[in-house]
Amino acid sequence: MQLRRNLSQAPHSGAATNVTNTSHSPLPQPHNVTAPQVQSLRGVRLRKHADYQSAYAAARKRQSASMSWFLAPRPADREEALPGREVPRVGFTAGKVLGKAHERNRIKRRMREAVRRHVELLPAGCDLIFHPRRAVLTMEFAKLEAEIVRILTQANAEAARLQSVSAAPPVSTQ
């Protein structure tokens, strides 16, 4: 990108110097489009080993085309489970079988970005853990994102089913 200074004014005159961009962008820049809202995974990530272990103990392994995933409802007796604070949490794992460290890191970065774009779809009050397969490293990002959305939709349906089962009164047999 080349920058050209408009020298119609003296360089040290105290007036602002105009700088124009002379690069030729193939796409025109729209003036009335607002930037997309940036959402973060801060606060919804599983961080502690104990959290992963309790999620594994309470969950059932599910499979998809390029990853497996675990969905575990969070117990209501935890101190974080205050009323109105059913924050979903998500975790990513990548074992050494997936490749060297830079490949595992790239897999996790790609998955974090796909989930970050759809963080509103995370099931409330649940822990969700993704185990990618090596194919995630080379698959198109649009396909990865579509699979993440499909998994999040299934996880929401499963979470709703689990909450309805736990909220249902016990059936008494007389």
C-alpha positions as CSV (number, residue, x, y, z in Angstrom):
1,M,0.0,0.0,0.0
2,Q,1.5,3.3,-1.0
3,L,0.8,6.5,0.9
4,R,1.2,9.9,-0.8
5,R,1.3,13.2,1.2
6,N,-0.8,16.1,-0.1
7,L,1.8,18.9,-0.2
8,S,-0.6,21.7,-0.8
9,Q,0.1,22.8,2.8
10,A,3.5,23.4,4.4
11,P,4.7,20.3,6.2
12,H,5.3,22.2,9.5
13,S,2.5,24.7,9.3
14,G,0.6,23.2,12.3
15,A,-2.3,22.3,10.0
16,A,-3.2,18.7,9.6
17,T,-1.5,17.0,6.7
18,N,-3.8,15.0,4.3
19,V,-2.7,11.5,3.6
20,T,-4.4,9.6,0.8
21,N,-4.4,5.9,0.1
22,T,-3.3,5.2,-3.4
23,S,-3.7,1.4,-3.3
24,H,-6.3,0.2,-5.7
25,S,-8.7,-1.9,-3.7
26,P,-10.7,-4.3,-5.9
27,L,-13.8,-3.9,-3.7
28,P,-15.4,-0.5,-2.9
29,Q,-15.7,0.2,0.8
30,P,-19.3,0.8,1.8
31,H,-19.9,3.9,3.9
32,N,-23.1,2.9,5.7
33,V,-22.2,-0.6,6.9
34,T,-21.5,-0.9,10.6
35,A,-18.7,-3.2,11.8
36,P,-19.9,-6.6,13.1
37,Q,-20.1,-6.9,16.8
38,V,-17.0,-8.6,18.1
39,Q,-17.9,-11.4,20.6
40,S,-15.3,-13.1,22.7
41,L,-15.1,-16.5,24.3
42,R,-13.7,-14.8,27.4
43,G,-15.6,-16.1,30.4
44,V,-17.1,-19.1,28.6
45,R,-14.0,-21.2,28.2
46,L,-13.3,-24.3,30.3
47,R,-9.9,-23.8,31.9
48,K,-9.3,-26.2,34.8
49,H,-8.6,-29.9,34.5
50,A,-11.2,-30.6,37.2
51,D,-13.9,-28.9,35.1
52,Y,-13.0,-31.1,32.1
53,Q,-13.0,-34.2,34.2
54,S,-16.4,-33.5,35.8
55,A,-17.8,-32.7,32.3
56,Y,-16.5,-36.0,31.0
57,A,-18.0,-37.9,33.9
58,A,-21.4,-36.4,33.4
59,A,-21.5,-36.5,29.6
60,R,-21.9,-39.0,26.8
61,K,-19.6,-39.0,23.8
62,R,-21.2,-37.9,20.6
63,Q,-19.7,-38.1,17.1
64,S,-19.9,-35.9,14.0
65,A,-18.0,-36.0,10.7
66,S,-14.8,-34.3,11.8
67,M,-14.9,-34.3,15.6
68,S,-16.5,-35.8,18.7
69,W,-18.1,-33.7,21.4
70,F,-19.3,-34.0,25.0
71,L,-22.3,-32.1,26.5
72,A,-22.7,-32.1,30.2
73,P,-25.3,-30.2,32.2
74,R,-23.7,-28.2,35.0
75,P,-25.0,-29.1,38.5
76,A,-27.3,-26.6,40.2
77,D,-25.6,-26.9,43.5
78,R,-22.4,-25.1,42.3
79,E,-21.6,-21.6,43.7
80,E,-21.4,-20.2,40.1
81,A,-25.0,-21.4,39.4
82,L,-26.6,-18.3,40.7
83,P,-30.1,-17.4,39.4
84,G,-29.9,-15.9,36.0
85,R,-26.2,-16.8,35.6
86,E,-26.4,-20.0,33.5
87,V,-23.3,-19.2,31.5
88,P,-22.4,-21.9,29.0
89,R,-18.8,-23.1,28.9
90,V,-16.9,-24.6,26.1
91,G,-13.6,-26.4,25.9
92,F,-11.3,-27.6,23.2
93,T,-8.8,-30.5,23.3
94,A,-6.2,-31.6,20.9
95,G,-4.1,-34.5,21.8
96,K,-0.6,-35.3,20.5
97,V,-2.1,-37.8,18.0
98,L,-3.3,-34.8,16.0
99,G,0.2,-33.7,15.1
100,K,2.9,-31.4,16.3
101,A,2.3,-28.5,18.6
102,H,1.9,-25.9,15.8
103,E,-0.7,-28.1,14.1
104,R,-2.6,-28.7,17.3
105,N,-2.6,-25.0,18.0
106,R,-3.9,-24.2,14.5
107,I,-6.7,-26.7,14.9
108,K,-7.7,-25.1,18.2
109,R,-7.5,-21.6,16.8
110,R,-9.7,-22.5,13.9
111,M,-12.3,-24.2,16.2
112,R,-12.2,-21.2,18.7
113,E,-12.9,-18.8,15.8
114,A,-15.8,-20.9,14.5
115,V,-17.4,-21.1,17.9
116,R,-16.7,-17.4,18.6
117,R,-18.7,-16.5,15.6
118,H,-21.7,-18.4,17.0
119,V,-21.2,-18.0,20.7
120,E,-24.9,-17.1,21.1
121,L,-25.8,-20.7,20.2
122,L,-23.9,-22.3,23.1
123,P,-26.4,-24.1,25.4
124,A,-27.0,-22.3,28.6
125,G,-26.0,-24.1,31.8
126,C,-24.0,-26.7,30.1
127,D,-20.4,-27.6,29.5
128,L,-19.5,-28.5,25.9
129,I,-16.1,-30.0,24.9
130,F,-14.9,-30.5,21.4
131,H,-12.4,-33.2,20.3
132,P,-11.4,-32.5,16.7
133,R,-10.0,-35.0,14.3
134,R,-7.0,-34.2,12.1
135,A,-9.3,-33.4,9.2
136,V,-10.1,-30.1,10.9
137,L,-6.6,-28.9,10.0
138,T,-7.2,-29.0,6.3
139,M,-10.9,-28.7,5.8
140,E,-12.4,-25.5,4.5
141,F,-13.3,-23.0,7.2
142,A,-16.9,-22.7,5.9
143,K,-17.4,-26.4,6.3
144,L,-15.9,-26.4,9.8
145,E,-18.2,-23.5,10.7
146,A,-21.3,-25.3,9.3
147,E,-20.4,-28.4,11.3
148,I,-19.9,-26.3,14.5
149,V,-23.3,-24.7,14.0
150,R,-24.9,-28.1,13.4
151,I,-23.3,-29.4,16.7
152,L,-24.4,-26.4,18.6
153,T,-28.0,-26.8,17.3
154,Q,-27.9,-30.5,18.4
155,A,-26.4,-29.5,21.8
156,N,-29.2,-26.9,22.4
157,A,-31.8,-29.6,21.6
158,E,-30.1,-32.1,23.9
159,A,-29.7,-29.4,26.7
160,A,-33.4,-28.6,26.4
161,R,-34.3,-32.3,26.6
162,L,-32.0,-32.7,29.7
163,Q,-33.5,-29.7,31.4
164,S,-37.1,-30.9,30.7
165,V,-36.3,-34.3,32.1
166,S,-34.6,-32.9,35.3
167,A,-37.4,-30.3,35.7
168,A,-40.2,-32.8,35.4
169,P,-41.8,-33.9,38.7
170,P,-41.1,-37.5,39.6
171,V,-43.8,-39.9,38.6
172,S,-45.3,-41.6,41.6
173,T,-46.6,-45.2,41.2
174,Q,-49.4,-46.1,43.6
